[in-house]
Amino acid sequence: MESDKPMSLLRRLRQEVLFARQRIYRAGSPTPLEKLELPDFTGEIWVKREDVSPIKAYKWRGAFNRMAVMTAEEAAAGVVTASAGNHAQGVALAAGLLGVDADIFMPSTTPAVKQNAVRRLGGDRVQIHLSGDAYDDSVHAANHFASQSGATIVHAYDDLHVMAGQGTLADEVVMSGQGPFDVAFLQIGGGGMAAGVACWLRTFWPNIKLIGVEGVDQASMKAAFAAGSPVRLDNIDIFCDGSAVRQAGALPFEICHELLDDIITVTNKEVSEAIRVMWEGLRAIPEPAGAMGLAGALQCKASLAGKRCLTVLCGANLDFSKLALIAETASSGLQSRYFLRINIPEIPGSMLHLLDDVLADVSINDFLYGKTDPQEAWPIFGIDSTPERFAEITEKLNTSGYRWGNVTGSEDIEFRAIPCHAELLSHPLFLKLEFYERPGALHDFLSETIRGRANFCYFNYRYTGERIGRALIGLEFSDRTQHEEFLAWLPPSGKGYRHCRPVPASVVERMI
């Protein structure tokens, strides 16, 4: 049974969603609902595409709805808000359309793509203030500004009209004719979208299961559920910057506490994997917070057989420079990235023997090594593998007598720390190699070009997704004559590779 207090709030919210649907389409149009095809999923996953909205995120709905009901006096005083980026764009859009001045406080860490969009949407009506490193710092600054200026606060989520505006995306889902859905996965930052959408979906589909989704290290609503009221998190992760909120909103908490059947948490890796799935299935690239709902659905995939699932791609305002981190963090289909540090003797031919003996049929996507000991070497290999295949590789290492360690996630891998002791190198030669990214191409080059001619002393290679792989290779020779003979013989291009040239000695000296 719904308690009296939440029931009263729920009734008001339902009413306000009805009113909001009459206002918000002055600012934008309904967004599509698309089916996401997953080959290994027997149910259905549908995605509400808020990434194609006027601001590439759903926040325009709530911001415009709130500002559209302001009195003349409130409008004349202007508005102030705090936002990690998407709500700011919604306020800027509304400010330009309604002719209202807006002061917008954003964390200094806000991606440039979001700051630039705010300026473009709001024009002369908007003034951006970068304040603090986190959303809560901006909230404090915005509240202080409001107390001094008399401007109207347009909260990003803790406001009835804002929640009602967000609820209109659920109204579009209901009106699409694709329902009913069995379960909806709704990402949570402050909780405004989850509250508005959950309210509307439960109104029309009473049996729908509503699951909140939060980042593992930013689960403010989950903490509020445990405490019985919103509580402040001491530290939050900002990989999913659009949902990085220390404390859930009071009003959203009341709604979510009443309506959500569960709250689950997802890791940054799971979010990155969901972004990859969105790209492969819809050719859409959501920002991390925009993929959290799908990440939750993928996490629960085993229990969703035969179910019809709804997720929301709630935003796509992604800083382009973050794509590399996301791609590196994501798995490759059913595979995960593992890093193995393997011990071999520091003698010519031992590296190639390892590649032939254990790793000949393994796709190596990362290769790090620098000579640090005259007797032993510990090269690091990054491989994409299923857990079962990884177990087979490590068993083969054991059977072959290799000492090894799983160093996945270690700091030296994360920051690509590749030590190399120059005093141990004998007549070194460093080469920049470009080879064709196909199975076996790198192995063929190393085997046919290097075997028997030199010893490895350095290796730095990472797969980037290009058709051409690039590596920096260090070789050493027993004497200067061997060094010069190899350099004179080395073909600039050959079987499996298109370019190989020496790195200038001045560059090598700076590197090692």
C-alpha positions in Angstrom: 0.0 0.0 0.0 1.2 3.5 -0.7 1.6 5.6 2.4 -0.3 8.9 2.7 2.7 11.2 2.2 4.2 9.5 -0.9 0.6 9.0 -2.2 0.0 12.7 -2.1 3.3 13.4 -3.8 2.6 10.7 -6.4 -0.8 12.2 -7.2 0.7 15.6 -7.6 3.5 14.2 -9.8 1.1 12.4 -12.0 -1.0 15.5 -12.5 2.1 17.6 -13.3 3.2 15.1 -15.9 -0.1 15.7 -17.7 0.4 19.4 -17.6 4.1 19.1 -18.6 3.1 17.3 -21.9 1.3 20.4 -22.9 4.3 22.7 -22.3 7.6 21.0 -23.2 7.0 20.4 -26.9 7.6 24.1 -27.4 11.3 23.2 -26.8 11.6 19.9 -28.5 10.0 16.9 -30.1 9.3 13.3 -28.9 12.3 11.0 -29.1 12.3 7.5 -30.7 12.1 4.2 -29.0 14.3 1.6 -30.7 14.8 -2.1 -30.2 18.4 -3.2 -29.5 19.3 -6.5 -31.1 21.5 -8.7 -28.9 22.4 -12.1 -30.4 22.8 -13.9 -27.1 19.7 -12.5 -25.4 16.4 -14.3 -25.7 14.3 -11.4 -24.4 13.9 -7.9 -25.9 15.7 -4.7 -24.9 14.3 -1.3 -26.0 16.2 2.0 -25.8 14.6 5.4 -25.4 16.8 7.6 -27.5 17.1 10.8 -25.5 20.5 11.4 -27.2 18.7 12.8 -30.3 16.8 15.4 -28.3 17.5 19.2 -28.6 20.4 19.0 -26.1 21.4 15.3 -26.7 20.0 14.5 -23.3 16.7 14.3 -21.5 17.3 17.2 -19.2 15.6 19.7 -21.5 12.2 18.3 -20.4 12.4 19.1 -16.7 14.3 22.4 -17.1 11.8 23.8 -19.6 8.8 22.6 -17.7 10.0 24.3 -14.5 10.9 27.6 -16.2 7.7 27.6 -18.2 5.6 27.9 -15.0 7.6 30.8 -13.5 5.7 34.0 -12.6 6.6 37.2 -14.3 8.4 38.4 -11.1 10.5 35.2 -11.1 11.3 35.5 -14.7 12.4 39.1 -14.3 14.7 38.2 -11.5 16.4 35.5 -13.6 17.2 31.9 -12.7 20.3 30.2 -11.3 21.2 26.6 -11.4 24.0 24.1 -10.7 24.7 21.3 -13.1 27.3 18.8 -14.2 26.4 19.7 -17.8 23.2 18.3 -19.2 20.7 20.2 -16.9 22.7 23.3 -17.6 22.0 22.8 -21.3 18.3 22.4 -20.6 18.2 25.6 -18.6 20.2 27.4 -21.4 17.7 26.2 -24.0 14.8 27.3 -21.9 16.4 30.7 -21.1 16.9 31.4 -24.8 13.3 30.4 -25.8 11.6 32.1 -22.8 13.8 35.2 -22.8 15.0 34.7 -19.2 18.5 35.4 -17.9 20.3 32.4 -16.4 23.4 32.1 -14.2 24.7 28.5 -14.4 27.2 27.1 -12.0 29.2 24.1 -13.2 32.1 22.1 -11.8 35.5 23.1 -13.2 35.8 19.4 -14.3 32.7 19.7 -16.6 33.6 18.4 -20.1 34.2 21.2 -22.7 31.6 19.8 -25.0 28.9 20.5 -22.3 30.2 24.0 -21.6 30.3 24.9 -25.2 26.8 23.6 -25.7 25.5 25.8 -22.9 26.9 28.9 -24.5 25.6 28.0 -27.9 22.0 27.2 -26.6 21.7 30.2 -24.2 23.6 32.9 -26.1 23.6 36.2 -24.3 21.0 35.0 -21.9 23.5 32.7 -20.1 26.4 33.3 -17.8 28.6 30.3 -16.9 30.4 30.2 -13.6 32.9 27.3 -13.0 32.9 26.6 -9.3 34.7 23.8 -7.5 35.6 20.3 -8.6 32.3 18.5 -8.0 28.6 19.1 -8.5 28.0 19.7 -4.9 30.5 22.6 -4.9 28.5 24.2 -7.7 25.3 23.7 -5.8 26.7 25.6 -2.8 27.9 28.4 -5.0 24.5 28.6 -6.8 22.6 28.7 -3.6 24.8 31.5 -2.3 24.3 33.4 -5.6 20.5 33.0 -5.3 20.5 34.3 -1.7 22.4 37.4 -2.8 20.6 38.1 -6.1 17.1 36.9 -5.6 17.3 34.7 -8.7 15.0 31.7 -8.9 16.7 28.3 -8.3 16.0 25.7 -11.0 17.1 22.5 -9.3 18.5 19.7 -11.4 16.3 17.0 -9.9 14.8 18.0 -6.5 11.8 19.8 -7.9 8.3 18.6 -8.6 8.1 20.4 -12.0 11.5 19.1 -13.1 10.6 15.5 -12.2 7.3 15.9 -14.1 9.1 17.2 -17.2 11.4 14.1 -17.1 8.3 11.9 -16.8 7.2 13.0 -20.3 9.8 10.6 -21.8 7.9 7.8 -20.1 4.6 9.2 -21.5 6.1 8.9 -25.0 7.1 5.3 -24.2 3.5 4.5 -23.1 2.1 6.2 -26.2 4.5 4.4 -28.6 2.4 1.3 -28.7 5.5 -0.9 -28.0 4.5 -1.7 -24.4 3.8 -3.0 -21.9 7.3 -3.7 -20.7 8.1 -6.3 -18.0 11.0 -4.4 -16.5 12.6 -0.9 -16.7 16.2 -0.1 -15.8 16.5 3.5 -14.8 19.8 5.2 -14.0 19.9 7.4 -11.0 22.0 10.5 -10.2 19.9 12.7 -8.0 16.8 10.7 -8.8 14.6 13.1 -10.7 14.4 11.1 -14.0 14.0 7.8 -12.2 11.2 9.2 -10.1 9.3 10.9 -12.9 9.6 7.9 -15.2 8.8 5.3 -12.6 5.7 7.2 -11.5 4.3 7.3 -15.1 5.3 3.7 -16.0 3.7 2.3 -12.9 0.6 4.3 -13.5 -0.1 2.6 -16.8 1.7 -0.7 -16.2 1.1 -1.7 -12.6 3.0 -4.9 -12.9 6.2 -3.5 -14.4 9.3 -4.1 -12.3 11.3 -0.9 -11.8 15.0 -1.2 -11.2 17.2 1.8 -10.3 20.8 1.7 -11.5 23.7 3.6 -9.9 27.5 3.5 -10.3 29.2 1.4 -7.6 31.0 4.4 -6.2 28.2 7.0 -6.6 25.2 5.1 -5.2 23.6 7.9 -3.3 20.0 6.6 -3.6 21.0 3.1 -2.5 22.6 4.7 0.6 19.4 6.7 1.2 17.3 3.5 1.0 19.6 1.9 3.6 19.5 5.0 5.9 15.8 5.7 5.4 16.5 9.2 4.1 19.0 10.9 1.8 22.5 10.9 3.2 25.7 12.4 1.9 28.4 10.3 0.4 32.0 11.2 1.4 33.6 10.3 -1.9 32.2 9.7 -5.4 33.6 8.4 -8.6 33.1 10.8 -11.6 33.7 8.4 -14.5 29.9 8.7 -15.0 30.0 12.4 -14.6 26.3 13.0 -15.4 25.2 11.0 -12.4 27.9 11.9 -9.9 25.7 13.2 -7.1 26.7 12.9 -3.4 23.2 13.0 -2.1 19.9 12.0 -3.6 17.1 14.5 -3.8 14.5 14.6 -1.0 11.5 14.5 -3.4 13.0 11.9 -5.7 13.8 9.8 -2.7 10.2 9.7 -1.6 9.0 8.6 -5.0 11.8 6.1 -5.7 11.5 4.6 -2.2 7.9 3.9 -2.9 8.1 2.7 -6.4 11.4 1.1 -7.2 11.6 -2.7 -6.7 15.3 -2.7 -6.4 18.5 -0.7 -6.9 21.6 -2.3 -8.4 25.1 -0.9 -8.9 27.3 -1.2 -12.0 31.0 -0.8 -12.4 32.8 1.5 -14.8 33.8 -1.5 -16.8 30.2 -2.6 -17.2 29.2 0.9 -18.3 32.0 0.9 -20.8 30.8 -2.4 -22.1 27.2 -1.1 -22.4 28.6 1.9 -24.5 30.3 -0.6 -26.8 27.0 -2.6 -27.1 25.1 0.6 -27.9 27.6 1.5 -30.6 27.5 -2.0 -32.2 23.7 -2.3 -32.0 22.5 1.3 -32.6 25.5 3.2 -33.8 24.9 5.5 -30.9 27.7 6.6 -28.5 26.2 7.5 -25.1 28.0 9.4 -22.4 28.8 7.0 -19.5 25.8 8.0 -17.4 23.6 7.5 -20.5 24.6 3.9 -20.7 24.1 3.0 -17.0 20.6 1.7 -17.6 21.7 -0.7 -20.3 24.7 -1.8 -18.1 22.2 -2.8 -15.4 20.1 -4.8 -17.9 23.2 -6.6 -19.2 24.2 -7.4 -15.6 20.8 -9.0 -15.1 20.7 -10.6 -18.5 20.6 -14.2 -17.2 17.3 -13.5 -15.3 15.6 -11.6 -18.2 15.0 -14.5 -20.6 11.7 -13.9 -22.4 11.3 -10.5 -20.8 10.7 -7.2 -22.5 13.0 -4.6 -21.0 13.1 -0.8 -21.2 16.3 1.3 -20.9 16.9 5.0 -21.4 19.9 6.3 -23.3 19.6 9.5 -21.3 22.5 11.5 -22.7 25.3 11.6 -25.3 27.3 14.7 -24.3 30.6 12.8 -24.2 34.0 14.5 -24.1 35.6 13.1 -27.2 38.9 12.6 -25.4 37.2 10.1 -23.1 36.5 7.6 -25.9 40.0 6.1 -25.6 39.5 5.4 -21.9 36.1 3.9 -22.5 37.3 1.6 -25.3 40.2 0.5 -23.1 37.9 -0.2 -20.2 35.3 -2.1 -22.1 35.4 -5.8 -22.7 35.5 -7.2 -26.3 32.2 -9.1 -26.5 32.3 -12.0 -24.1 36.0 -11.5 -23.6 37.9 -9.5 -21.0 41.4 -7.9 -21.1 44.0 -9.8 -19.0 47.6 -8.9 -18.4 50.2 -11.6 -17.8 53.7 -11.0 -16.5 55.8 -14.0 -17.6 59.4 -14.8 -16.6 61.9 -15.8 -19.3 65.7 -16.0 -19.2 67.4 -12.9 -20.6 69.0 -14.6 -23.5 68.5 -14.3 -27.3 65.6 -16.2 -28.6 63.7 -16.7 -25.3 61.0 -14.1 -26.1 60.3 -15.7 -29.5 60.3 -19.2 -27.9 57.6 -18.0 -25.4 55.5 -16.6 -28.3 55.9 -19.9 -30.2 55.5 -22.2 -27.2 52.5 -20.7 -25.4 51.2 -17.6 -27.1 51.3 -18.6 -30.8 47.5 -18.6 -31.3 46.7 -15.9 -28.7 45.7 -12.4 -29.8 48.1 -10.1 -28.1 46.7 -6.5 -27.7 49.3 -5.1 -25.4 53.0 -5.9 -25.1 55.3 -4.1 -22.5 58.9 -4.9 -21.7 62.1 -3.2 -20.7 65.4 -4.8 -19.8 66.1 -4.3 -16.1 68.1 -7.4 -15.1 71.1 -9.1 -16.9 69.7 -12.6 -16.1 65.9 -12.5 -16.1 63.2 -10.8 -18.1 59.5 -10.2 -17.2 57.6 -9.1 -20.3 54.0 -8.2 -19.9 51.3 -9.4 -22.4 47.8 -8.0 -22.6 45.3 -10.5 -24.1 41.6 -10.5 -24.8 40.1 -13.8 -23.6 37.2 -15.5 -22.1 37.7 -16.8 -18.6 37.8 -20.3 -19.9 40.4 -19.5 -22.6 42.5 -17.6 -20.0 42.5 -20.7 -17.8 43.8 -22.8 -20.7 46.6 -20.3 -21.4 47.7 -20.2 -17.8 47.6 -24.0 -17.5 49.8 -24.2 -20.6 52.2 -21.8 -18.9 52.3 -24.0 -15.9 52.8 -27.1 -17.9 55.6 -25.5 -19.8 57.4 -24.5 -16.6 57.0 -20.7 -16.8 56.7 -18.5 -13.8 54.0 -15.9 -14.3 51.6 -13.5 -12.6 48.3 -12.0 -13.3 48.9 -8.3 -13.1 45.5 -7.1 -14.5 44.6 -3.8 -13.0 48.0 -3.0 -11.5 49.3 0.6 -11.5 52.3 0.0 -13.8 50.0 -1.4 -16.4 47.5 1.5 -16.0 50.2 4.1 -16.5 52.3 2.1 -18.9 55.4 2.3 -16.7 58.1 0.5 -18.7 61.5 0.7 -17.0 64.6 0.0 -19.1 68.1 0.3 -17.6 70.4 1.8 -20.2 73.6 0.6 -18.5 72.5 -3.0 -19.2 72.0 -2.6 -23.0 74.6 -3.8 -25.4 74.8 -1.8 -28.7 71.1 -1.0 -28.7 69.0 -0.2 -31.7 65.4 1.1 -31.4 62.9 0.7 -34.2 59.5 2.2 -35.0 57.4 -0.5 -36.5 54.1 -0.3 -38.4 52.5 -3.6 -39.2 49.2 -4.8 -40.6 46.8 -5.6 -37.8 45.9 -9.2 -38.6 46.4 -12.4 -36.6 50.0 -13.5 -36.7 51.4 -10.4 -38.4 53.4 -9.2 -35.5 54.6 -12.7 -34.7 55.7 -13.2 -38.3 57.7 -10.0 -38.3 59.5 -10.8 -35.1 60.2 -14.4 -36.2 61.3 -13.7 -39.7 63.1 -10.4 -39.1 64.5 -10.6 -35.6 65.0 -14.3 -34.8 68.7 -15.2 -34.6 69.8 -11.6 -35.4 69.3 -9.7 -32.1 67.9 -9.8 -28.6 64.9 -7.9 -27.4 65.6 -5.2 -24.8 62.4 -3.1 -25.1 58.9 -3.4 -26.4 55.9 -1.0 -26.3 52.8 -1.9 -28.3 49.1 -1.4 -27.7 46.3 -2.3 -30.0 44.3 0.8 -31.0 41.7 -0.5 -33.4 43.4 0.7 -36.5 44.2 -1.5 -39.4 47.8 -0.6 -38.8 49.5 -1.5 -35.6 52.4 0.6 -34.2 55.2 -0.6 -31.9 58.4 0.7 -30.5 61.0 -2.1 -30.3 64.4 -2.1 -28.7 67.1 -4.6 -29.9 70.6 -5.2 -28.6 73.6 -6.8 -30.3 76.8 -8.5 -29.0 79.0 -6.0 -30.8 79.0 -2.9 -33.0 79.6 -4.9 -36.2 76.4 -7.0 -35.7 74.5 -3.8 -35.0 75.7 -2.1 -38.2 75.2 -5.3 -40.3 71.6 -5.6 -39.1 70.9 -2.0 -39.8 72.3 -2.3 -43.3 70.2 -5.4 -44.0 66.9 -4.3 -42.4 64.3 -3.9 -45.1 62.1 -0.7 -44.7 59.1 -2.8 -45.5 58.3 -6.5 -45.9 56.0 -9.4 -45.4 53.3 -8.4 -42.9 54.7 -5.0 -42.2 54.7 -1.7 -44.1 57.2 0.5 -42.3 60.2 -0.1 -40.1 62.8 2.6 -39.4 65.4 3.3 -36.7 64.6 5.8 -34.0 67.3 8.5 -33.7 69.8 8.0 -31.0 69.0 11.4 -29.4 65.4 10.3 -28.9 66.5 6.9 -27.4 68.8 8.7 -24.9 65.8 10.8 -23.6 63.6 7.7 -23.4 65.9 5.4 -21.4 
